[in-house]
């Protein structure tokens, strides 16, 4: 368990290690809900960006986690 503190304006800082584990980037939107008295934050899926590169279409999306956490499960 990781302990964090809420500042005077109600903000909290998610530690870097946890942000990296979940693939959360700066300014990314999260959903927040209360479930059984607990706060649950989840990264929102961001719309993929599609661009043409030569004759190919390239789809860019933000990660939802990383391979290290996937393979260690």
Buried (B, 14 or more C-beta within 10 A) or exposed (E): EEEEEEEEEEEEEEEEEEBBEBBBEEEEEEEEEEEEEEEEEEBEEEEEEEEEEEEEEEEEEBEEEEEEEEEEE
